């Protein structure tokens, strides 16, 4: 069985902040997704703040993540699946897709 990284992407421009009720509903959707795919989601991951640093070759550090990007990395999860197709089935039901986000699905090389 392979592991896949689900990378959540969204537009850089922030949308309006959700109300507390909307946020609770969104978190409930995540809970339902985790429960539905139980043992397949091996790490629920976390959201990422829009701040960051970029370390370039030679040791130069700049504020990031990426000034020219139209999308930002919003978070991640790790799933275990037989193949890409199964990982896609799991990703399609992720709540981030229901609010306009995108998911990049990448297979781990398995070096560890």
Biopython code that builds the backbone (N, CA, C, O; Angstrom):
import numpy as np
from Bio.PDB.StructureBuilder import StructureBuilder

atoms = [
    (1, "UNK", "N", (0.847, -1.178, 0.000)),
    (1, "UNK", "CA", (0.000, 0.000, 0.000)),
    (1, "UNK", "C", (0.891, 1.238, 0.000)),
    (1, "UNK", "O", (1.890, 1.284, 0.718)),
    (2, "UNK", "N", (0.538, 2.228, -0.791)),
    (2, "UNK", "CA", (1.334, 3.448, -0.926)),
    (2, "UNK", "C", (0.750, 4.583, -0.081)),
    (2, "UNK", "O", (-0.425, 4.564, 0.285)),
    (3, "UNK", "N", (1.589, 5.560, 0.216)),
    (3, "UNK", "CA", (1.147, 6.766, 0.911)),
    (3, "UNK", "C", (1.142, 7.914, -0.079)),
    (3, "UNK", "O", (2.015, 8.022, -0.940)),
    (4, "UNK", "N", (0.136, 8.770, 0.063)),
    (4, "UNK", "CA", (-0.021, 9.927, -0.801)),
    (4, "UNK", "C", (-0.184, 11.182, 0.047)),
    (4, "UNK", "O", (-0.863, 11.171, 1.074)),
    (5, "UNK", "N", (0.442, 12.251, -0.394)),
    (5, "UNK", "CA", (0.307, 13.545, 0.257)),
    (5, "UNK", "C", (-0.765, 14.331, -0.482)),
    (5, "UNK", "O", (-0.659, 14.546, -1.689)),
    (6, "UNK", "N", (-1.785, 14.754, 0.228)),
    (6, "UNK", "CA", (-2.811, 15.625, -0.333)),
    (6, "UNK", "C", (-2.415, 17.047, 0.050)),
    (6, "UNK", "O", (-2.385, 17.398, 1.230)),
    (7, "UNK", "N", (-2.114, 17.851, -0.949)),
    (7, "UNK", "CA", (-1.670, 19.226, -0.717)),
    (7, "UNK", "C", (-2.824, 20.147, -1.077)),
    (7, "UNK", "O", (-3.278, 20.171, -2.221)),
    (8, "UNK", "N", (-3.292, 20.901, -0.099)),
    (8, "UNK", "CA", (-4.449, 21.767, -0.303)),
    (8, "UNK", "C", (-4.005, 23.140, -0.778)),
    (8, "UNK", "O", (-3.165, 23.791, -0.155)),
    (9, "UNK", "N", (-4.581, 23.563, -1.885)),
    (9, "UNK", "CA", (-4.238, 24.863, -2.465)),
    (9, "UNK", "C", (-5.506, 25.708, -2.590)),
    (9, "UNK", "O", (-6.608, 25.199, -2.795)),
    (10, "UNK", "N", (-5.301, 27.015, -2.457)),
    (10, "UNK", "CA", (-6.407, 27.951, -2.602)),
    (10, "UNK", "C", (-5.851, 29.249, -3.171)),
    (10, "UNK", "O", (-4.637, 29.419, -3.280)),
    (11, "UNK", "N", (-6.734, 30.150, -3.529)),
    (11, "UNK", "CA", (-6.310, 31.437, -4.076)),
    (11, "UNK", "C", (-5.620, 32.256, -3.002)),
    (11, "UNK", "O", (-5.945, 32.145, -1.820)),
    (12, "UNK", "N", (-4.657, 33.086, -3.422)),
    (12, "UNK", "CA", (-3.927, 33.926, -2.478)),
    (12, "UNK", "C", (-4.848, 34.962, -1.859)),
    (12, "UNK", "O", (-4.754, 35.238, -0.663)),
    (13, "UNK", "N", (-5.734, 35.538, -2.657)),
    (13, "UNK", "CA", (-6.645, 36.554, -2.143)),
    (13, "UNK", "C", (-7.566, 35.932, -1.098)),
    (13, "UNK", "O", (-8.306, 34.996, -1.403)),
    (14, "UNK", "N", (-7.527, 36.443, 0.125)),
    (14, "UNK", "CA", (-8.384, 35.849, 1.156)),
    (14, "UNK", "C", (-9.858, 36.093, 0.874)),
    (14, "UNK", "O", (-10.263, 37.167, 0.429)),
    (15, "UNK", "N", (-10.630, 35.080, 1.142)),
    (15, "UNK", "CA", (-12.078, 35.211, 1.023)),
    (15, "UNK", "C", (-12.571, 35.825, 2.332)),
    (15, "UNK", "O", (-11.795, 35.991, 3.273)),
    (16, "UNK", "N", (-13.816, 36.150, 2.389)),
    (16, "UNK", "CA", (-14.345, 36.700, 3.628)),
    (16, "UNK", "C", (-14.242, 35.647, 4.733)),
    (16, "UNK", "O", (-14.342, 34.447, 4.478)),
    (17, "UNK", "N", (-14.045, 36.108, 5.929)),
    (17, "UNK", "CA", (-13.927, 35.199, 7.064)),
    (17, "UNK", "C", (-15.272, 34.522, 7.314)),
    (17, "UNK", "O", (-16.313, 35.179, 7.293)),
    (18, "UNK", "N", (-15.251, 33.205, 7.552)),
    (18, "UNK", "CA", (-16.519, 32.517, 7.844)),
    (18, "UNK", "C", (-17.042, 32.903, 9.218)),
    (18, "UNK", "O", (-16.279, 33.241, 10.123)),
    (19, "UNK", "N", (-18.348, 32.844, 9.350)),
    (19, "UNK", "CA", (-18.958, 33.079, 10.656)),
    (19, "UNK", "C", (-18.624, 31.884, 11.551)),
    (19, "UNK", "O", (-18.215, 30.838, 11.048)),
    (20, "UNK", "N", (-18.790, 32.023, 12.862)),
    (20, "UNK", "CA", (-18.538, 30.873, 13.747)),
    (20, "UNK", "C", (-19.388, 29.656, 13.369)),
    (20, "UNK", "O", (-18.925, 28.520, 13.475)),
    (21, "UNK", "N", (-20.619, 29.888, 12.933)),
    (21, "UNK", "CA", (-21.491, 28.779, 12.544)),
    (21, "UNK", "C", (-20.968, 28.099, 11.275)),
    (21, "UNK", "O", (-20.967, 26.872, 11.173)),
    (22, "UNK", "N", (-20.523, 28.912, 10.309)),
    (22, "UNK", "CA", (-19.966, 28.350, 9.076)),
    (22, "UNK", "C", (-18.697, 27.550, 9.372)),
    (22, "UNK", "O", (-18.483, 26.480, 8.801)),
    (23, "UNK", "N", (-17.866, 28.071, 10.260)),
    (23, "UNK", "CA", (-16.629, 27.380, 10.617)),
    (23, "UNK", "C", (-16.939, 26.058, 11.311)),
    (23, "UNK", "O", (-16.281, 25.055, 11.032)),
    (24, "UNK", "N", (-17.916, 26.030, 12.200)),
    (24, "UNK", "CA", (-18.299, 24.777, 12.857)),
    (24, "UNK", "C", (-18.811, 23.766, 11.837)),
    (24, "UNK", "O", (-18.502, 22.578, 11.931)),
    (25, "UNK", "N", (-19.595, 24.234, 10.858)),
    (25, "UNK", "CA", (-20.089, 23.346, 9.815)),
    (25, "UNK", "C", (-18.953, 22.781, 8.978)),
    (25, "UNK", "O", (-18.962, 21.603, 8.621)),
    (26, "UNK", "N", (-17.968, 23.628, 8.663)),
    (26, "UNK", "CA", (-16.815, 23.191, 7.885)),
    (26, "UNK", "C", (-16.001, 22.157, 8.661)),
    (26, "UNK", "O", (-15.581, 21.144, 8.101)),
    (27, "UNK", "N", (-15.780, 22.412, 9.941)),
    (27, "UNK", "CA", (-15.037, 21.451, 10.773)),
    (27, "UNK", "C", (-15.800, 20.133, 10.910)),
    (27, "UNK", "O", (-15.189, 19.067, 10.979)),
    (28, "UNK", "N", (-17.119, 20.201, 10.950)),
    (28, "UNK", "CA", (-17.928, 18.972, 11.005)),
    (28, "UNK", "C", (-17.756, 18.172, 9.709)),
    (28, "UNK", "O", (-17.709, 16.943, 9.744)),
    (29, "UNK", "N", (-17.661, 18.862, 8.567)),
    (29, "UNK", "CA", (-17.435, 18.180, 7.294)),
    (29, "UNK", "C", (-16.092, 17.441, 7.323)),
    (29, "UNK", "O", (-15.994, 16.314, 6.837)),
    (30, "UNK", "N", (-15.062, 18.073, 7.889)),
    (30, "UNK", "CA", (-13.750, 17.418, 7.998)),
    (30, "UNK", "C", (-13.849, 16.176, 8.870)),
    (30, "UNK", "O", (-13.297, 15.126, 8.541)),
    (31, "UNK", "N", (-14.559, 16.307, 9.985)),
    (31, "UNK", "CA", (-14.733, 15.157, 10.876)),
    (31, "UNK", "C", (-15.432, 14.000, 10.180)),
    (31, "UNK", "O", (-15.048, 12.844, 10.356)),
    (32, "UNK", "N", (-16.456, 14.305, 9.392)),
    (32, "UNK", "CA", (-17.173, 13.266, 8.642)),
    (32, "UNK", "C", (-16.266, 12.614, 7.609)),
    (32, "UNK", "O", (-16.330, 11.402, 7.407)),
    (33, "UNK", "N", (-15.417, 13.410, 6.950)),
    (33, "UNK", "CA", (-14.475, 12.879, 5.955)),
    (33, "UNK", "C", (-13.471, 11.944, 6.618)),
    (33, "UNK", "O", (-13.205, 10.851, 6.119)),
    (34, "UNK", "N", (-12.913, 12.385, 7.754)),
    (34, "UNK", "CA", (-11.972, 11.530, 8.491)),
    (34, "UNK", "C", (-12.632, 10.223, 8.903)),
    (34, "UNK", "O", (-12.031, 9.154, 8.794)),
    (35, "UNK", "N", (-13.858, 10.312, 9.372)),
    (35, "UNK", "CA", (-14.565, 9.118, 9.822)),
    (35, "UNK", "C", (-14.879, 8.185, 8.642)),
    (35, "UNK", "O", (-14.742, 6.967, 8.765)),
    (36, "UNK", "N", (-15.289, 8.737, 7.524)),
    (36, "UNK", "CA", (-15.645, 7.918, 6.375)),
    (36, "UNK", "C", (-14.461, 7.109, 5.860)),
    (36, "UNK", "O", (-14.613, 5.948, 5.481)),
    (37, "UNK", "N", (-13.280, 7.725, 5.847)),
    (37, "UNK", "CA", (-12.112, 7.047, 5.304)),
    (37, "UNK", "C", (-11.168, 6.560, 6.402)),
    (37, "UNK", "O", (-10.004, 6.254, 6.145)),
    (38, "UNK", "N", (-11.682, 6.495, 7.616)),
    (38, "UNK", "CA", (-10.993, 5.948, 8.778)),
    (38, "UNK", "C", (-9.528, 5.629, 8.635)),
    (38, "UNK", "O", (-8.693, 6.529, 8.734)),
    (39, "UNK", "N", (-9.185, 4.364, 8.404)),
    (39, "UNK", "CA", (-7.806, 3.920, 8.359)),
    (39, "UNK", "C", (-7.030, 4.390, 7.146)),
    (39, "UNK", "O", (-5.809, 4.244, 7.114)),
    (40, "UNK", "N", (-7.692, 4.945, 6.153)),
    (40, "UNK", "CA", (-7.006, 5.427, 4.950)),
    (40, "UNK", "C", (-6.316, 6.770, 5.176)),
    (40, "UNK", "O", (-5.298, 7.058, 4.547)),
    (41, "UNK", "N", (-6.863, 7.589, 6.065)),
    (41, "UNK", "CA", (-6.243, 8.874, 6.374)),
    (41, "UNK", "C", (-5.307, 8.635, 7.551)),
    (41, "UNK", "O", (-5.741, 8.578, 8.702)),
    (42, "UNK", "N", (-4.013, 8.495, 7.248)),
    (42, "UNK", "CA", (-3.046, 8.132, 8.290)),
    (42, "UNK", "C", (-2.522, 9.345, 9.045)),
    (42, "UNK", "O", (-1.984, 9.204, 10.143)),
    (43, "UNK", "N", (-2.670, 10.528, 8.472)),
    (43, "UNK", "CA", (-2.298, 11.771, 9.148)),
    (43, "UNK", "C", (-3.242, 12.842, 8.642)),
    (43, "UNK", "O", (-3.181, 13.227, 7.474)),
    (44, "UNK", "N", (-4.112, 13.324, 9.508)),
    (44, "UNK", "CA", (-5.073, 14.348, 9.114)),
    (44, "UNK", "C", (-4.414, 15.660, 8.716)),
    (44, "UNK", "O", (-5.048, 16.518, 8.102)),
    (45, "UNK", "N", (-3.141, 15.812, 9.065)),
    (45, "UNK", "CA", (-2.395, 17.001, 8.679)),
    (45, "UNK", "C", (-2.818, 18.223, 9.461)),
    (45, "UNK", "O", (-3.255, 18.128, 10.607)),
    (46, "UNK", "N", (-2.683, 19.363, 8.829)),
    (46, "UNK", "CA", (-2.979, 20.625, 9.490)),
    (46, "UNK", "C", (-3.110, 21.703, 8.429)),
    (46, "UNK", "O", (-2.672, 21.535, 7.291)),
    (47, "UNK", "N", (-3.715, 22.800, 8.817)),
    (47, "UNK", "CA", (-3.741, 23.978, 7.946)),
    (47, "UNK", "C", (-2.405, 24.695, 8.111)),
    (47, "UNK", "O", (-1.725, 24.532, 9.124)),
    (48, "UNK", "N", (-2.042, 25.476, 7.126)),
    (48, "UNK", "CA", (-0.802, 26.247, 7.186)),
    (48, "UNK", "C", (-1.127, 27.728, 7.172)),
    (48, "UNK", "O", (-2.040, 28.164, 6.471)),
    (49, "UNK", "N", (-0.384, 28.496, 7.942)),
    (49, "UNK", "CA", (-0.561, 29.939, 7.940)),
    (49, "UNK", "C", (-0.020, 30.505, 6.638)),
    (49, "UNK", "O", (0.842, 29.883, 6.016)),
    (50, "UNK", "N", (-0.500, 31.663, 6.208)),
    (50, "UNK", "CA", (-0.042, 32.221, 4.932)),
    (50, "UNK", "C", (1.369, 32.788, 4.986)),
    (50, "UNK", "O", (1.899, 33.207, 3.957)),
    (51, "UNK", "N", (1.983, 32.811, 6.150)),
    (51, "UNK", "CA", (3.347, 33.321, 6.283)),
    (51, "UNK", "C", (4.344, 32.209, 6.030)),
    (51, "UNK", "O", (3.967, 31.037, 6.006)),
    (52, "UNK", "N", (5.583, 32.545, 5.845)),
    (52, "UNK", "CA", (6.609, 31.538, 5.652)),
    (52, "UNK", "C", (7.932, 32.156, 5.286)),
    (52, "UNK", "O", (8.048, 33.378, 5.191)),
    (53, "UNK", "N", (8.920, 31.330, 5.082)),
    (53, "UNK", "CA", (10.252, 31.742, 4.649)),
    (53, "UNK", "C", (10.689, 30.824, 3.520)),
    (53, "UNK", "O", (10.294, 29.659, 3.460)),
    (54, "UNK", "N", (11.501, 31.360, 2.635)),
    (54, "UNK", "CA", (12.076, 30.571, 1.554)),
    (54, "UNK", "C", (13.584, 30.602, 1.736)),
    (54, "UNK", "O", (14.186, 31.674, 1.790)),
    (55, "UNK", "N", (14.196, 29.426, 1.831)),
    (55, "UNK", "CA", (15.648, 29.306, 1.939)),
    (55, "UNK", "C", (16.177, 28.944, 0.568)),
    (55, "UNK", "O", (15.838, 27.896, 0.020)),
    (56, "UNK", "N", (17.005, 29.806, 0.017)),
    (56, "UNK", "CA", (17.548, 29.599, -1.324)),
    (56, "UNK", "C", (18.954, 29.027, -1.234)),
    (56, "UNK", "O", (19.600, 29.100, -0.188)),
    (57, "UNK", "N", (19.419, 28.462, -2.333)),
    (57, "UNK", "CA", (20.792, 27.971, -2.395)),
    (57, "UNK", "C", (21.724, 29.114, -2.014)),
    (57, "UNK", "O", (21.505, 30.254, -2.423)),
    (58, "UNK", "N", (22.752, 28.821, -1.242)),
    (58, "UNK", "CA", (23.671, 29.852, -0.791)),
    (58, "UNK", "C", (23.284, 30.431, 0.551)),
    (58, "UNK", "O", (24.021, 31.244, 1.110)),
    (59, "UNK", "N", (22.135, 30.025, 1.081)),
    (59, "UNK", "CA", (21.733, 30.438, 2.423)),
    (59, "UNK", "C", (20.883, 31.682, 2.505)),
    (59, "UNK", "O", (20.546, 32.107, 3.610)),
    (60, "UNK", "N", (20.517, 32.293, 1.379)),
    (60, "UNK", "CA", (19.674, 33.488, 1.419)),
    (60, "UNK", "C", (18.265, 33.098, 1.863)),
    (60, "UNK", "O", (17.676, 32.149, 1.347)),
    (61, "UNK", "N", (17.746, 33.843, 2.819)),
    (61, "UNK", "CA", (16.399, 33.601, 3.343)),
    (61, "UNK", "C", (15.534, 34.802, 3.000)),
    (61, "UNK", "O", (15.918, 35.946, 3.241)),
    (62, "UNK", "N", (14.360, 34.532, 2.435)),
    (62, "UNK", "CA", (13.428, 35.613, 2.133)),
    (62, "UNK", "C", (12.063, 35.264, 2.697)),
    (62, "UNK", "O", (11.746, 34.102, 2.954)),
    (63, "UNK", "N", (11.265, 36.310, 2.882)),
    (63, "UNK", "CA", (9.899, 36.065, 3.319)),
    (63, "UNK", "C", (9.167, 35.355, 2.204)),
    (63, "UNK", "O", (9.465, 35.563, 1.027)),
    (64, "UNK", "N", (8.223, 34.529, 2.560)),
    (64, "UNK", "CA", (7.531, 33.751, 1.549)),
    (64, "UNK", "C", (6.087, 33.629, 1.925)),
    (64, "UNK", "O", (5.567, 34.446, 2.685)),
    (65, "UNK", "N", (5.444, 32.641, 1.416)),
    (65, "UNK", "CA", (6.007, 31.571, 0.630)),
    (65, "UNK", "C", (6.467, 32.017, -0.752)),
    (65, "UNK", "O", (7.664, 31.913, -1.021)),
    (66, "UNK", "N", (5.622, 32.499, -1.639)),
    (66, "UNK", "CA", (6.056, 32.886, -2.967)),
    (66, "UNK", "C", (5.288, 34.113, -3.386)),
    (66, "UNK", "O", (4.063, 34.072, -3.495)),
    (67, "UNK", "N", (5.985, 35.198, -3.622)),
    (67, "UNK", "CA", (5.353, 36.482, -3.908)),
    (67, "UNK", "C", (4.510, 36.440, -5.177)),
    (67, "UNK", "O", (3.441, 37.050, -5.214)),
    (68, "UNK", "N", (4.960, 35.736, -6.224)),
    (68, "UNK", "CA", (4.272, 35.765, -7.504)),
    (68, "UNK", "C", (3.177, 34.704, -7.643)),
    (68, "UNK", "O", (2.484, 34.659, -8.659)),
    (69, "UNK", "N", (3.024, 33.872, -6.653)),
    (69, "UNK", "CA", (2.051, 32.786, -6.759)),
    (69, "UNK", "C", (0.621, 33.332, -6.716)),
    (69, "UNK", "O", (0.325, 34.272, -5.979)),
    (70, "UNK", "N", (-0.261, 32.724, -7.522)),
    (70, "UNK", "CA", (-1.675, 33.088, -7.490)),
    (70, "UNK", "C", (-2.439, 32.152, -6.568)),
    (70, "UNK", "O", (-3.608, 32.375, -6.253)),
    (71, "UNK", "N", (-1.756, 31.105, -6.147)),
    (71, "UNK", "CA", (-2.341, 30.153, -5.208)),
    (71, "UNK", "C", (-1.398, 30.014, -4.033)),
    (71, "UNK", "O", (-0.200, 30.272, -4.143)),
    (72, "UNK", "N", (-1.952, 29.607, -2.916)),
    (72, "UNK", "CA", (-1.098, 29.359, -1.768)),
    (72, "UNK", "C", (-1.359, 27.969, -1.224)),
    (72, "UNK", "O", (-2.453, 27.422, -1.365)),
    (73, "UNK", "N", (-0.355, 27.418, -0.611)),
    (73, "UNK", "CA", (-0.465, 26.126, 0.039)),
    (73, "UNK", "C", (-1.219, 26.350, 1.339)),
    (73, "UNK", "O", (-0.777, 27.113, 2.197)),
    (74, "UNK", "N", (-2.361, 25.683, 1.484)),
    (74, "UNK", "CA", (-3.206, 25.931, 2.644)),
    (74, "UNK", "C", (-3.128, 24.871, 3.717)),
    (74, "UNK", "O", (-3.501, 25.128, 4.862)),
    (75, "UNK", "N", (-2.650, 23.675, 3.377)),
    (75, "UNK", "CA", (-2.564, 22.601, 4.348)),
    (75, "UNK", "C", (-2.298, 21.286, 3.656)),
    (75, "UNK", "O", (-2.020, 21.245, 2.458)),
    (76, "UNK", "N", (-2.384, 20.216, 4.416)),
    (76, "UNK", "CA", (-2.059, 18.897, 3.865)),
    (76, "UNK", "C", (-2.692, 17.799, 4.708)),
    (76, "UNK", "O", (-3.104, 18.030, 5.844)),
    (77, "UNK", "N", (-2.762, 16.619, 4.142)),
    (77, "UNK", "CA", (-3.108, 15.369, 4.837)),
    (77, "UNK", "C", (-2.329, 14.260, 4.152)),
    (77, "UNK", "O", (-1.863, 14.418, 3.024)),
    (78, "UNK", "N", (-2.191, 13.141, 4.840)),
    (78, "UNK", "CA", (-1.533, 11.968, 4.269)),
    (78, "UNK", "C", (-2.539, 10.828, 4.262)),
    (78, "UNK", "O", (-3.156, 10.526, 5.284)),
    (79, "UNK", "N", (-2.702, 10.190, 3.088)),
    (79, "UNK", "CA", (-3.601, 9.046, 2.976)),
    (79, "UNK", "C", (-2.820, 7.825, 2.499)),
    (79, "UNK", "O", (-1.782, 7.939, 1.848)),
    (80, "UNK", "N", (-3.341, 6.682, 2.837)),
    (80, "UNK", "CA", (-2.765, 5.419, 2.397)),
    (80, "UNK", "C", (-3.764, 4.776, 1.448)),
    (80, "UNK", "O", (-4.942, 4.639, 1.778)),
    (81, "UNK", "N", (-3.292, 4.382, 0.267)),
    (81, "UNK", "CA", (-4.189, 3.826, -0.742)),
    (81, "UNK", "C", (-3.429, 2.818, -1.597)),
    (81, "UNK", "O", (-2.198, 2.806, -1.623)),
    (82, "UNK", "N", (-4.180, 1.980, -2.291)),
    (82, "UNK", "CA", (-3.582, 0.965, -3.160)),
    (82, "UNK", "C", (-2.909, 1.585, -4.376)),
    (82, "UNK", "O", (-1.895, 1.073, -4.849)),
    (83, "UNK", "N", (-3.471, 2.703, -4.897)),
    (83, "UNK", "CA", (-2.969, 3.322, -6.118)),
    (83, "UNK", "C", (-3.535, 4.734, -6.218)),
    (83, "UNK", "O", (-4.375, 5.140, -5.414)),
    (84, "UNK", "N", (-3.062, 5.470, -7.214)),
    (84, "UNK", "CA", (-3.514, 6.857, -7.398)),
    (84, "UNK", "C", (-5.025, 6.966, -7.483)),
    (84, "UNK", "O", (-5.612, 7.882, -6.906)),
    (85, "UNK", "N", (-5.661, 6.051, -8.190)),
    (85, "UNK", "CA", (-7.107, 6.145, -8.380)),
    (85, "UNK", "C", (-7.843, 6.132, -7.048)),
    (85, "UNK", "O", (-8.807, 6.875, -6.860)),
    (86, "UNK", "N", (-7.391, 5.288, -6.123)),
    (86, "UNK", "CA", (-8.030, 5.252, -4.807)),
    (86, "UNK", "C", (-7.756, 6.540, -4.037)),
    (86, "UNK", "O", (-8.638, 7.048, -3.345)),
    (87, "UNK", "N", (-6.548, 7.068, -4.151)),
    (87, "UNK", "CA", (-6.221, 8.342, -3.493)),
    (87, "UNK", "C", (-7.103, 9.466, -4.043)),
    (87, "UNK", "O", (-7.526, 10.348, -3.296)),
    (88, "UNK", "N", (-7.377, 9.434, -5.342)),
    (88, "UNK", "CA", (-8.242, 10.446, -5.958)),
    (88, "UNK", "C", (-9.672, 10.324, -5.431)),
    (88, "UNK", "O", (-10.322, 11.337, -5.171)),
    (89, "UNK", "N", (-10.163, 9.106, -5.274)),
    (89, "UNK", "CA", (-11.512, 8.902, -4.731)),
    (89, "UNK", "C", (-11.611, 9.520, -3.338)),
    (89, "UNK", "O", (-12.595, 10.187, -3.019)),
    (90, "UNK", "N", (-10.594, 9.299, -2.514)),
    (90, "UNK", "CA", (-10.580, 9.861, -1.158)),
    (90, "UNK", "C", (-10.522, 11.384, -1.238)),
    (90, "UNK", "O", (-11.266, 12.072, -0.540)),
    (91, "UNK", "N", (-9.641, 11.909, -2.084)),
    (91, "UNK", "CA", (-9.473, 13.358, -2.200)),
    (91, "UNK", "C", (-10.739, 14.046, -2.701)),
    (91, "UNK", "O", (-11.051, 15.153, -2.264)),
    (92, "UNK", "N", (-11.469, 13.407, -3.608)),
    (92, "UNK", "CA", (-12.678, 14.020, -4.165)),
    (92, "UNK", "C", (-13.709, 14.346, -3.096)),
    (92, "UNK", "O", (-14.525, 15.249, -3.275)),
    (93, "UNK", "N", (-13.677, 13.622, -1.994)),
    (93, "UNK", "CA", (-14.664, 13.865, -0.944)),
    (93, "UNK", "C", (-14.133, 14.769, 0.161)),
    (93, "UNK", "O", (-14.817, 14.999, 1.158)),
    (94, "UNK", "N", (-12.927, 15.279, -0.011)),
    (94, "UNK", "CA", (-12.338, 16.177, 0.985)),
    (94, "UNK", "C", (-13.123, 17.492, 1.019)),
    (94, "UNK", "O", (-13.480, 18.026, -0.031)),
    (95, "UNK", "N", (-13.389, 18.009, 2.203)),
    (95, "UNK", "CA", (-14.158, 19.254, 2.317)),
    (95, "UNK", "C", (-13.546, 20.445, 1.589)),
    (95, "UNK", "O", (-14.279, 21.352, 1.196)),
    (96, "UNK", "N", (-12.246, 20.474, 1.398)),
    (96, "UNK", "CA", (-11.634, 21.632, 0.735)),
    (96, "UNK", "C", (-12.176, 21.790, -0.684)),
    (96, "UNK", "O", (-12.266, 22.906, -1.196)),
    (97, "UNK", "N", (-12.536, 20.681, -1.315)),
    (97, "UNK", "CA", (-13.098, 20.746, -2.676)),
    (97, "UNK", "C", (-14.482, 21.368, -2.671)),
    (97, "UNK", "O", (-14.910, 21.942, -3.672)),
    (98, "UNK", "N", (-15.175, 21.261, -1.568)),
    (98, "UNK", "CA", (-16.545, 21.764, -1.478)),
    (98, "UNK", "C", (-16.597, 23.276, -1.274)),
    (98, "UNK", "O", (-17.661, 23.888, -1.366)),
    (99, "UNK", "N", (-15.422, 23.878, -0.992)),
    (99, "UNK", "CA", (-15.386, 25.323, -0.788)),
    (99, "UNK", "C", (-14.489, 26.012, -1.821)),
    (99, "UNK", "O", (-14.048, 27.143, -1.613)),
    (100, "UNK", "N", (-14.223, 25.321, -2.938)),
    (100, "UNK", "CA", (-13.502, 25.941, -4.032)),
    (100, "UNK", "C", (-12.006, 25.733, -4.066)),
    (100, "UNK", "O", (-11.332, 26.282, -4.937)),
    (101, "UNK", "N", (-11.466, 24.954, -3.140)),
    (101, "UNK", "CA", (-10.029, 24.705, -3.141)),
    (101, "UNK", "C", (-9.645, 23.593, -4.104)),
    (101, "UNK", "O", (-10.507, 22.913, -4.662)),
    (102, "UNK", "N", (-8.352, 23.416, -4.290)),
    (102, "UNK", "CA", (-7.816, 22.351, -5.137)),
    (102, "UNK", "C", (-6.943, 21.450, -4.287)),
    (102, "UNK", "O", (-6.443, 21.852, -3.237)),
    (103, "UNK", "N", (-6.767, 20.219, -4.760)),
    (103, "UNK", "CA", (-5.895, 19.274, -4.069)),
    (103, "UNK", "C", (-4.887, 18.717, -5.057)),
    (103, "UNK", "O", (-5.251, 18.184, -6.106)),
    (104, "UNK", "N", (-3.626, 18.847, -4.711)),
    (104, "UNK", "CA", (-2.555, 18.195, -5.464)),
    (104, "UNK", "C", (-2.288, 16.869, -4.767)),
    (104, "UNK", "O", (-2.135, 16.836, -3.546)),
    (105, "UNK", "N", (-2.230, 15.791, -5.509)),
    (105, "UNK", "CA", (-2.032, 14.453, -4.939)),
    (105, "UNK", "C", (-0.664, 13.966, -5.389)),
    (105, "UNK", "O", (-0.399, 13.846, -6.585)),
    (106, "UNK", "N", (0.216, 13.682, -4.408)),
    (106, "UNK", "CA", (1.585, 13.246, -4.716)),
    (106, "UNK", "C", (1.896, 11.979, -3.951)),
    (106, "UNK", "O", (1.610, 11.875, -2.758)),
    (107, "UNK", "N", (2.482, 11.017, -4.639)),
    (107, "UNK", "CA", (2.846, 9.750, -3.994)),
    (107, "UNK", "C", (4.223, 9.882, -3.342)),
    (107, "UNK", "O", (5.152, 10.437, -3.928)),
    (108, "UNK", "N", (4.334, 9.360, -2.122)),
    (108, "UNK", "CA", (5.627, 9.329, -1.437)),
    (108, "UNK", "C", (6.520, 8.322, -2.153)),
    (108, "UNK", "O", (6.037, 7.306, -2.654)),
    (109, "UNK", "N", (7.811, 8.600, -2.203)),
    (109, "UNK", "CA", (8.782, 7.720, -2.852)),
    (109, "UNK", "C", (9.005, 6.458, -2.029)),
    (109, "UNK", "O", (9.379, 5.425, -2.585)),
    (110, "UNK", "N", (8.784, 6.516, -0.727)),
    (110, "UNK", "CA", (8.945, 5.337, 0.116)),
    (110, "UNK", "C", (10.364, 5.087, 0.586)),
    (110, "UNK", "O", (10.716, 3.957, 0.922)),
    (111, "UNK", "N", (11.184, 6.132, 0.614)),
    (111, "UNK", "CA", (12.567, 5.971, 1.074)),
    (111, "UNK", "C", (12.646, 5.691, 2.569)),
    (111, "UNK", "O", (13.599, 5.068, 3.037)),
    (112, "UNK", "N", (11.658, 6.144, 3.310)),
    (112, "UNK", "CA", (11.645, 5.916, 4.781)),
    (112, "UNK", "C", (10.677, 4.833, 5.131)),
    (112, "UNK", "O", (10.523, 4.499, 6.306)),
]
sb = StructureBuilder()
sb.init_structure("model")
sb.init_model(0)
sb.init_chain("A")
sb.init_seg("    ")
for serial, (resi, resn, name, xyz) in enumerate(atoms, 1):
    if name == "N":
        sb.init_residue(resn, " ", resi, " ")
    sb.init_atom(name, np.array(xyz, "f"), 0.0, 1.0, " ", f" {name:<3s}", serial, name[0])
structure = sb.get_structure()
